[in-house]
Amino acid sequence: MISPDRGFGFVRGDDGSEAFFHRTELTTVDFDSLEEGESVTFEVVDSPKGPRARNLQKAV
């Protein structure tokens, strides 16, 4: 799920778990170029509010 007007989204891992990401954390991909259902790679880190996706990149 991507919320373009709010600048965040959620990604689902291979195990079915979801992680939050915010547009300010993206370094190699433009938030506005992401599309729902697009394959991406990312790392999951724990945060006080739950899992967060870091180093999110479009899958090659």
PDB file of N, CA, C and O in Angstrom:
ATOM      1  N   MET A   1       0.838  -1.174   0.000  1.00  0.00           N
ATOM      2  CA  MET A   1       0.000   0.000   0.000  1.00  0.00           C
ATOM      3  C   MET A   1       0.882   1.236   0.000  1.00  0.00           C
ATOM      4  O   MET A   1       1.842   1.323   0.766  1.00  0.00           O
ATOM      5  N   ILE A   2       0.559   2.180  -0.849  1.00  0.00           N
ATOM      6  CA  ILE A   2       1.290   3.440  -0.918  1.00  0.00           C
ATOM      7  C   ILE A   2       0.287   4.571  -0.775  1.00  0.00           C
ATOM      8  O   ILE A   2      -0.770   4.563  -1.406  1.00  0.00           O
ATOM      9  N   SER A   3       0.628   5.545   0.061  1.00  0.00           N
ATOM     10  CA  SER A   3      -0.220   6.716   0.250  1.00  0.00           C
ATOM     11  C   SER A   3       0.543   7.939  -0.257  1.00  0.00           C
ATOM     12  O   SER A   3       1.212   8.612   0.527  1.00  0.00           O
ATOM     13  N   PRO A   4       0.451   8.240  -1.567  1.00  0.00           N
ATOM     14  CA  PRO A   4       1.239   9.322  -2.150  1.00  0.00           C
ATOM     15  C   PRO A   4       0.999  10.683  -1.509  1.00  0.00           C
ATOM     16  O   PRO A   4       1.934  11.467  -1.346  1.00  0.00           O
ATOM     17  N   ASP A   5      -0.228  10.962  -1.151  1.00  0.00           N
ATOM     18  CA  ASP A   5      -0.529  12.269  -0.572  1.00  0.00           C
ATOM     19  C   ASP A   5       0.020  12.418   0.840  1.00  0.00           C
ATOM     20  O   ASP A   5       0.201  13.539   1.314  1.00  0.00           O
ATOM     21  N   ARG A   6       0.289  11.304   1.519  1.00  0.00           N
ATOM     22  CA  ARG A   6       0.811  11.358   2.889  1.00  0.00           C
ATOM     23  C   ARG A   6       2.286  10.982   2.968  1.00  0.00           C
ATOM     24  O   ARG A   6       2.903  11.131   4.022  1.00  0.00           O
ATOM     25  N   GLY A   7       2.861  10.496   1.865  1.00  0.00           N
ATOM     26  CA  GLY A   7       4.290  10.246   1.806  1.00  0.00           C
ATOM     27  C   GLY A   7       4.789   8.999   2.507  1.00  0.00           C
ATOM     28  O   GLY A   7       5.941   8.948   2.938  1.00  0.00           O
ATOM     29  N   PHE A   8       3.938   7.996   2.625  1.00  0.00           N
ATOM     30  CA  PHE A   8       4.389   6.757   3.241  1.00  0.00           C
ATOM     31  C   PHE A   8       3.719   5.567   2.592  1.00  0.00           C
ATOM     32  O   PHE A   8       2.825   5.709   1.758  1.00  0.00           O
ATOM     33  N   GLY A   9       4.165   4.397   2.988  1.00  0.00           N
ATOM     34  CA  GLY A   9       3.564   3.176   2.482  1.00  0.00           C
ATOM     35  C   GLY A   9       3.954   1.994   3.339  1.00  0.00           C
ATOM     36  O   GLY A   9       4.665   2.135   4.334  1.00  0.00           O
ATOM     37  N   PHE A  10       3.483   0.836   2.946  1.00  0.00           N
ATOM     38  CA  PHE A  10       3.815  -0.416   3.609  1.00  0.00           C
ATOM     39  C   PHE A  10       4.259  -1.401   2.540  1.00  0.00           C
ATOM     40  O   PHE A  10       3.704  -1.438   1.442  1.00  0.00           O
ATOM     41  N   VAL A  11       5.254  -2.192   2.872  1.00  0.00           N
ATOM     42  CA  VAL A  11       5.723  -3.241   1.976  1.00  0.00           C
ATOM     43  C   VAL A  11       5.523  -4.580   2.665  1.00  0.00           C
ATOM     44  O   VAL A  11       5.556  -4.677   3.892  1.00  0.00           O
ATOM     45  N   ARG A  12       5.317  -5.601   1.864  1.00  0.00           N
ATOM     46  CA  ARG A  12       5.114  -6.949   2.399  1.00  0.00           C
ATOM     47  C   ARG A  12       6.313  -7.813   2.032  1.00  0.00           C
ATOM     48  O   ARG A  12       6.717  -7.879   0.871  1.00  0.00           O
ATOM     49  N   GLY A  13       6.871  -8.470   3.034  1.00  0.00           N
ATOM     50  CA  GLY A  13       8.013  -9.351   2.821  1.00  0.00           C
ATOM     51  C   GLY A  13       7.588 -10.701   2.284  1.00  0.00           C
ATOM     52  O   GLY A  13       6.398 -11.003   2.200  1.00  0.00           O
ATOM     53  N   ASP A  14       8.564 -11.509   1.923  1.00  0.00           N
ATOM     54  CA  ASP A  14       8.295 -12.853   1.406  1.00  0.00           C
ATOM     55  C   ASP A  14       7.543 -13.711   2.414  1.00  0.00           C
ATOM     56  O   ASP A  14       6.813 -14.626   2.033  1.00  0.00           O
ATOM     57  N   ASP A  15       7.721 -13.416   3.705  1.00  0.00           N
ATOM     58  CA  ASP A  15       7.046 -14.188   4.755  1.00  0.00           C
ATOM     59  C   ASP A  15       5.647 -13.667   5.065  1.00  0.00           C
ATOM     60  O   ASP A  15       4.966 -14.197   5.943  1.00  0.00           O
ATOM     61  N   GLY A  16       5.212 -12.621   4.343  1.00  0.00           N
ATOM     62  CA  GLY A  16       3.876 -12.067   4.540  1.00  0.00           C
ATOM     63  C   GLY A  16       3.798 -10.944   5.550  1.00  0.00           C
ATOM     64  O   GLY A  16       2.748 -10.317   5.690  1.00  0.00           O
ATOM     65  N   SER A  17       4.891 -10.672   6.263  1.00  0.00           N
ATOM     66  CA  SER A  17       4.881  -9.594   7.253  1.00  0.00           C
ATOM     67  C   SER A  17       4.967  -8.240   6.547  1.00  0.00           C
ATOM     68  O   SER A  17       5.529  -8.133   5.457  1.00  0.00           O
ATOM     69  N   GLU A  18       4.407  -7.214   7.177  1.00  0.00           N
ATOM     70  CA  GLU A  18       4.414  -5.872   6.600  1.00  0.00           C
ATOM     71  C   GLU A  18       5.339  -4.953   7.378  1.00  0.00           C
ATOM     72  O   GLU A  18       5.511  -5.103   8.588  1.00  0.00           O
ATOM     73  N   ALA A  19       5.934  -3.996   6.667  1.00  0.00           N
ATOM     74  CA  ALA A  19       6.809  -3.008   7.286  1.00  0.00           C
ATOM     75  C   ALA A  19       6.470  -1.634   6.716  1.00  0.00           C
ATOM     76  O   ALA A  19       6.187  -1.498   5.526  1.00  0.00           O
ATOM     77  N   PHE A  20       6.502  -0.633   7.561  1.00  0.00           N
ATOM     78  CA  PHE A  20       6.224   0.757   7.213  1.00  0.00           C
ATOM     79  C   PHE A  20       7.455   1.384   6.565  1.00  0.00           C
ATOM     80  O   PHE A  20       8.584   1.053   6.927  1.00  0.00           O
ATOM     81  N   PHE A  21       7.243   2.290   5.609  1.00  0.00           N
ATOM     82  CA  PHE A  21       8.347   3.121   5.120  1.00  0.00           C
ATOM     83  C   PHE A  21       7.836   4.526   4.856  1.00  0.00           C
ATOM     84  O   PHE A  21       6.665   4.720   4.529  1.00  0.00           O
ATOM     85  N   HIS A  22       8.726   5.513   5.000  1.00  0.00           N
ATOM     86  CA  HIS A  22       8.401   6.919   4.749  1.00  0.00           C
ATOM     87  C   HIS A  22       9.287   7.423   3.621  1.00  0.00           C
ATOM     88  O   HIS A  22      10.432   6.995   3.478  1.00  0.00           O
ATOM     89  N   ARG A  23       8.754   8.324   2.832  1.00  0.00           N
ATOM     90  CA  ARG A  23       9.474   8.832   1.656  1.00  0.00           C
ATOM     91  C   ARG A  23      10.828   9.442   2.008  1.00  0.00           C
ATOM     92  O   ARG A  23      11.741   9.407   1.182  1.00  0.00           O
ATOM     93  N   THR A  24      10.985  10.000   3.206  1.00  0.00           N
ATOM     94  CA  THR A  24      12.250  10.631   3.582  1.00  0.00           C
ATOM     95  C   THR A  24      13.365   9.611   3.794  1.00  0.00           C
ATOM     96  O   THR A  24      14.536   9.987   3.844  1.00  0.00           O
ATOM     97  N   GLU A  25      13.025   8.332   3.918  1.00  0.00           N
ATOM     98  CA  GLU A  25      14.023   7.294   4.144  1.00  0.00           C
ATOM     99  C   GLU A  25      14.522   6.668   2.841  1.00  0.00           C
ATOM    100  O   GLU A  25      15.438   5.846   2.868  1.00  0.00           O
ATOM    101  N   LEU A  26      13.943   7.040   1.716  1.00  0.00           N
ATOM    102  CA  LEU A  26      14.345   6.476   0.427  1.00  0.00           C
ATOM    103  C   LEU A  26      15.564   7.223  -0.094  1.00  0.00           C
ATOM    104  O   LEU A  26      15.596   8.453  -0.087  1.00  0.00           O
ATOM    105  N   THR A  27      16.565   6.477  -0.543  1.00  0.00           N
ATOM    106  CA  THR A  27      17.773   7.126  -1.050  1.00  0.00           C
ATOM    107  C   THR A  27      18.019   6.847  -2.527  1.00  0.00           C
ATOM    108  O   THR A  27      18.500   7.723  -3.246  1.00  0.00           O
ATOM    109  N   THR A  28      17.699   5.642  -2.992  1.00  0.00           N
ATOM    110  CA  THR A  28      18.016   5.291  -4.381  1.00  0.00           C
ATOM    111  C   THR A  28      16.793   5.188  -5.277  1.00  0.00           C
ATOM    112  O   THR A  28      16.903   4.825  -6.448  1.00  0.00           O
ATOM    113  N   VAL A  29      15.633   5.504  -4.731  1.00  0.00           N
ATOM    114  CA  VAL A  29      14.404   5.430  -5.524  1.00  0.00           C
ATOM    115  C   VAL A  29      13.539   6.651  -5.202  1.00  0.00           C
ATOM    116  O   VAL A  29      13.471   7.090  -4.054  1.00  0.00           O
ATOM    117  N   ASP A  30      12.889   7.183  -6.220  1.00  0.00           N
ATOM    118  CA  ASP A  30      11.990   8.316  -6.033  1.00  0.00           C
ATOM    119  C   ASP A  30      10.626   7.799  -5.578  1.00  0.00           C
ATOM    120  O   ASP A  30      10.029   6.949  -6.238  1.00  0.00           O
ATOM    121  N   PHE A  31      10.140   8.306  -4.464  1.00  0.00           N
ATOM    122  CA  PHE A  31       8.868   7.858  -3.903  1.00  0.00           C
ATOM    123  C   PHE A  31       7.750   7.913  -4.941  1.00  0.00           C
ATOM    124  O   PHE A  31       6.945   6.987  -5.042  1.00  0.00           O
ATOM    125  N   ASP A  32       7.701   8.992  -5.706  1.00  0.00           N
ATOM    126  CA  ASP A  32       6.617   9.171  -6.679  1.00  0.00           C
ATOM    127  C   ASP A  32       6.681   8.180  -7.841  1.00  0.00           C
ATOM    128  O   ASP A  32       5.712   8.041  -8.588  1.00  0.00           O
ATOM    129  N   SER A  33       7.811   7.490  -8.000  1.00  0.00           N
ATOM    130  CA  SER A  33       7.918   6.508  -9.081  1.00  0.00           C
ATOM    131  C   SER A  33       7.477   5.112  -8.641  1.00  0.00           C
ATOM    132  O   SER A  33       7.346   4.218  -9.477  1.00  0.00           O
ATOM    133  N   LEU A  34       7.248   4.913  -7.346  1.00  0.00           N
ATOM    134  CA  LEU A  34       6.810   3.603  -6.858  1.00  0.00           C
ATOM    135  C   LEU A  34       5.359   3.347  -7.247  1.00  0.00           C
ATOM    136  O   LEU A  34       4.522   4.249  -7.219  1.00  0.00           O
ATOM    137  N   GLU A  35       5.085   2.104  -7.609  1.00  0.00           N
ATOM    138  CA  GLU A  35       3.725   1.720  -7.976  1.00  0.00           C
ATOM    139  C   GLU A  35       3.272   0.556  -7.113  1.00  0.00           C
ATOM    140  O   GLU A  35       4.067  -0.316  -6.762  1.00  0.00           O
ATOM    141  N   GLU A  36       2.004   0.547  -6.779  1.00  0.00           N
ATOM    142  CA  GLU A  36       1.406  -0.541  -6.002  1.00  0.00           C
ATOM    143  C   GLU A  36       1.690  -1.880  -6.676  1.00  0.00           C
ATOM    144  O   GLU A  36       1.464  -2.029  -7.876  1.00  0.00           O
ATOM    145  N   GLY A  37       2.181  -2.849  -5.917  1.00  0.00           N
ATOM    146  CA  GLY A  37       2.447  -4.178  -6.440  1.00  0.00           C
ATOM    147  C   GLY A  37       3.817  -4.351  -7.072  1.00  0.00           C
ATOM    148  O   GLY A  37       4.176  -5.457  -7.475  1.00  0.00           O
ATOM    149  N   GLU A  38       4.585  -3.279  -7.164  1.00  0.00           N
ATOM    150  CA  GLU A  38       5.918  -3.347  -7.757  1.00  0.00           C
ATOM    151  C   GLU A  38       6.872  -4.113  -6.833  1.00  0.00           C
ATOM    152  O   GLU A  38       6.800  -3.974  -5.612  1.00  0.00           O
ATOM    153  N   SER A  39       7.757  -4.915  -7.413  1.00  0.00           N
ATOM    154  CA  SER A  39       8.730  -5.671  -6.621  1.00  0.00           C
ATOM    155  C   SER A  39       9.842  -4.758  -6.130  1.00  0.00           C
ATOM    156  O   SER A  39      10.413  -3.984  -6.898  1.00  0.00           O
ATOM    157  N   VAL A  40      10.139  -4.860  -4.841  1.00  0.00           N
ATOM    158  CA  VAL A  40      11.203  -4.077  -4.222  1.00  0.00           C
ATOM    159  C   VAL A  40      12.013  -4.975  -3.294  1.00  0.00           C
ATOM    160  O   VAL A  40      11.561  -6.048  -2.895  1.00  0.00           O
ATOM    161  N   THR A  41      13.204  -4.522  -2.961  1.00  0.00           N
ATOM    162  CA  THR A  41      14.005  -5.175  -1.940  1.00  0.00           C
ATOM    163  C   THR A  41      14.156  -4.188  -0.793  1.00  0.00           C
ATOM    164  O   THR A  41      14.124  -2.976  -1.002  1.00  0.00           O
ATOM    165  N   PHE A  42      14.321  -4.707   0.413  1.00  0.00           N
ATOM    166  CA  PHE A  42      14.450  -3.845   1.584  1.00  0.00           C
ATOM    167  C   PHE A  42      14.957  -4.645   2.767  1.00  0.00           C
ATOM    168  O   PHE A  42      14.939  -5.876   2.762  1.00  0.00           O
ATOM    169  N   GLU A  43      15.409  -3.925   3.780  1.00  0.00           N
ATOM    170  CA  GLU A  43      15.799  -4.509   5.056  1.00  0.00           C
ATOM    171  C   GLU A  43      14.756  -4.094   6.078  1.00  0.00           C
ATOM    172  O   GLU A  43      14.207  -2.995   5.995  1.00  0.00           O
ATOM    173  N   VAL A  44      14.478  -4.955   7.035  1.00  0.00           N
ATOM    174  CA  VAL A  44      13.513  -4.633   8.088  1.00  0.00           C
ATOM    175  C   VAL A  44      14.266  -4.379   9.386  1.00  0.00           C
ATOM    176  O   VAL A  44      15.126  -5.165   9.785  1.00  0.00           O
ATOM    177  N   VAL A  45      13.932  -3.268  10.039  1.00  0.00           N
ATOM    178  CA  VAL A  45      14.484  -2.952  11.354  1.00  0.00           C
ATOM    179  C   VAL A  45      13.328  -2.757  12.318  1.00  0.00           C
ATOM    180  O   VAL A  45      12.247  -2.314  11.928  1.00  0.00           O
ATOM    181  N   ASP A  46      13.562  -3.090  13.571  1.00  0.00           N
ATOM    182  CA  ASP A  46      12.542  -2.874  14.595  1.00  0.00           C
ATOM    183  C   ASP A  46      12.548  -1.418  15.016  1.00  0.00           C
ATOM    184  O   ASP A  46      13.605  -0.793  15.106  1.00  0.00           O
ATOM    185  N   SER A  47      11.362  -0.880  15.274  1.00  0.00           N
ATOM    186  CA  SER A  47      11.226   0.475  15.797  1.00  0.00           C
ATOM    187  C   SER A  47      10.162   0.438  16.887  1.00  0.00           C
ATOM    188  O   SER A  47       9.412  -0.534  16.981  1.00  0.00           O
ATOM    189  N   PRO A  48      10.084   1.476  17.707  1.00  0.00           N
ATOM    190  CA  PRO A  48       9.068   1.498  18.766  1.00  0.00           C
ATOM    191  C   PRO A  48       7.637   1.355  18.240  1.00  0.00           C
ATOM    192  O   PRO A  48       6.753   0.899  18.964  1.00  0.00           O
ATOM    193  N   LYS A  49       7.408   1.745  16.980  1.00  0.00           N
ATOM    194  CA  LYS A  49       6.062   1.663  16.405  1.00  0.00           C
ATOM    195  C   LYS A  49       5.864   0.427  15.537  1.00  0.00           C
ATOM    196  O   LYS A  49       4.822   0.284  14.896  1.00  0.00           O
ATOM    197  N   GLY A  50       6.848  -0.467  15.508  1.00  0.00           N
ATOM    198  CA  GLY A  50       6.737  -1.682  14.705  1.00  0.00           C
ATOM    199  C   GLY A  50       7.806  -1.740  13.632  1.00  0.00           C
ATOM    200  O   GLY A  50       8.672  -0.868  13.568  1.00  0.00           O
ATOM    201  N   PRO A  51       7.754  -2.763  12.787  1.00  0.00           N
ATOM    202  CA  PRO A  51       8.779  -2.952  11.755  1.00  0.00           C
ATOM    203  C   PRO A  51       8.809  -1.800  10.749  1.00  0.00           C
ATOM    204  O   PRO A  51       7.769  -1.296  10.325  1.00  0.00           O
ATOM    205  N   ARG A  52      10.037  -1.395  10.377  1.00  0.00           N
ATOM    206  CA  ARG A  52      10.231  -0.354   9.366  1.00  0.00           C
ATOM    207  C   ARG A  52      11.124  -0.898   8.269  1.00  0.00           C
ATOM    208  O   ARG A  52      12.079  -1.629   8.532  1.00  0.00           O
ATOM    209  N   ALA A  53      10.806  -0.536   7.039  1.00  0.00           N
ATOM    210  CA  ALA A  53      11.623  -0.936   5.890  1.00  0.00           C
ATOM    211  C   ALA A  53      12.695   0.122   5.655  1.00  0.00           C
ATOM    212  O   ALA A  53      12.404   1.316   5.604  1.00  0.00           O
ATOM    213  N   ARG A  54      13.928  -0.327   5.514  1.00  0.00           N
ATOM    214  CA  ARG A  54      15.059   0.561   5.227  1.00  0.00           C
ATOM    215  C   ARG A  54      15.734   0.087   3.955  1.00  0.00           C
ATOM    216  O   ARG A  54      15.568  -1.059   3.538  1.00  0.00           O
ATOM    217  N   ASN A  55      16.493   0.976   3.344  1.00  0.00           N
ATOM    218  CA  ASN A  55      17.235   0.648   2.118  1.00  0.00           C
ATOM    219  C   ASN A  55      16.321   0.053   1.052  1.00  0.00           C
ATOM    220  O   ASN A  55      16.691  -0.900   0.366  1.00  0.00           O
ATOM    221  N   LEU A  56      15.135   0.619   0.920  1.00  0.00           N
ATOM    222  CA  LEU A  56      14.164   0.140  -0.058  1.00  0.00           C
ATOM    223  C   LEU A  56      14.631   0.507  -1.465  1.00  0.00           C
ATOM    224  O   LEU A  56      14.952   1.663  -1.741  1.00  0.00           O
ATOM    225  N   GLN A  57      14.666  -0.481  -2.345  1.00  0.00           N
ATOM    226  CA  GLN A  57      15.083  -0.285  -3.730  1.00  0.00           C
ATOM    227  C   GLN A  57      14.168  -1.078  -4.645  1.00  0.00           C
ATOM    228  O   GLN A  57      13.599  -2.092  -4.240  1.00  0.00           O
ATOM    229  N   LYS A  58      14.027  -0.615  -5.881  1.00  0.00           N
ATOM    230  CA  LYS A  58      13.276  -1.400  -6.860  1.00  0.00           C
ATOM    231  C   LYS A  58      14.061  -2.664  -7.162  1.00  0.00           C
ATOM    232  O   LYS A  58      15.282  -2.623  -7.308  1.00  0.00           O
ATOM    233  N   ALA A  59      13.360  -3.788  -7.257  1.00  0.00           N
ATOM    234  CA  ALA A  59      14.011  -5.063  -7.571  1.00  0.00           C
ATOM    235  C   ALA A  59      14.475  -5.055  -9.016  1.00  0.00           C
ATOM    236  O   ALA A  59      13.817  -4.491  -9.891  1.00  0.00           O
ATOM    237  N   VAL A  60      15.585  -5.670  -9.250  1.00  0.00           N
ATOM    238  CA  VAL A  60      16.157  -5.723 -10.603  1.00  0.00           C
ATOM    239  C   VAL A  60      15.707  -6.978 -11.295  1.00  0.00           C
ATOM    240  O   VAL A  60      16.077  -7.216 -12.445  1.00  0.00           O
TER     241      VAL A  60
END
